Amino acid sequence: MPIFKKEKKNKNKTVETNENPLQIINNCKIGEGTKIWNFVNIYGCEIGRDSMVGCFCEIQKGVKIGDRTRIQSHSFVCELVEIGSDCFIGHGVMFINDVYPPQPDPSMWKRTVIEDGVSIGSNATILPVRIGKGAVIGAGAVVTKDVPDGTVIAGNPASFMRFSSAGNKE
C-alpha cells in the first residue's frame, strides 16, 4: 500500500502516481486491503487480500501468499515457496530453497509449501518441506522435515512437542 503520492511528468501532461521511493515492488499481484510497509523488496510474487508484509522483507519471484497472512519484518521468502491463507510468519523467518551443496542451477532447488493456518515463530529457518494445516513452529526452530497437520514443533533440528489444540488431530 503506497504511502507517497508524487507528480510524474509524462510527455505533455503531469499525472499523479502512488509510487513509494522506500519500497521496491516489481511485477507483483497484490490483493485488495493488503498493507506493504516500507523498505521491502518484493518482485514477481502474488500476495492475497488483507495480508501484511513488514519492513525489511524480501519476497522473490514465483512466491504465492494467501489471504489474511502476515509476514513480519526482516523475513526472507525465496523462490518456490507457497504460503497459505491465515498464516503468521514471525520476525526474521528465513526460507531456504537450496540445500547442501549449494546449487546455482534453479532446476535443482526444492519447493516449500506452508498450508493454511500455520504459525511460524521468529527466527525460524525453514528448509524445503511441507508444513501441514494448523501447525505451529516454535521460535528459532530449524525445520528440516515435513510437519504433519496440527502439530507443534520446536528446536534445532525441530522435533515434535505435541499436537496443537487448534489442530485437526483428536
HUJOFEN-V497932 format. One line per field, one symbol per residue. psi: psi as a letter, one per 30 degrees, with the letter a starting at -180 (. if undefined). burial: # if it has 16 or more other C-alpha atoms within 10 Angstrom, else .. Layout:
BEGIN
psi=???
burial=???
END
This chain:
BEGIN
psi=jkekklkkkjcflkkklgkjfgkjjkhkjklkfkkjllhljkkglkkakhlkkllhlkjlkfkkkakhkkjllgljjllgkkkalhlkjlkgkkkkgklklkjfjfffllkkkjlkgkkklkglkjljlkjlkglkklkgkjjflkklkglkllljlklkelkkfflfk.
burial=#.................##..#.#..#.##..#################################################################..........####################################..#########..##...##..#...
END
